[in-house]
């Protein structure tokens, strides 16, 4: 069991380019498989952390790689959506999400370099949940829009309403705001443990 969590994390990174290629085919089955792969990758994110805790096989490599895999998956998929539906997922929103991640990663690296440790906050889980729910919903709507008949018409109608864009704005807002507590934590971060 020692290597299973890190293996799942690596698989998540490797799945992302395949997912993006399938998404960008802009075909029904390409987007169906992109949705399936994204859901599987999201589940693997939950599983690798759960397994690492249950079997006490957490490692510094895993603690570094897991958030990297998450960022590759989520930011990569947001970029794919920005190419496919730029009116719903504009590039500036993707850039703000990426900037928040770079900001927190930079703070964490700076803290560790100075003998401190930044713990992952609960608000980060809210951010991750909002991002994953939005992406799964958007991928589902894109699949629906490719189906024939009234279901397809419903999917296309949803894409024409402002609702998906407003939901994306909410995700961007939650993402940016959840980065701010890390700045406050810097002033009270305890010294890092040995190793």
Buried (B, 14 or more C-beta within 10 A) or exposed (E): EEEBBBEBBBBBBEBBEEBBEBBBEEEBEBBBBBBBBBBBBBEBBEEBBEBBEEEEBBEEEBEEBBBBBBBBBBBBBBBBBBBBBEEBBBEEBBBBBBEBBEBBBEBBEEBEEEEBEBEEBEBBEBBBEBBBEBBBEBBBBBBBBBBEEEEBEBBBEBBEEEEBBEBBEEBBEBBBEBBEBBEEBBEEBEEBEEE
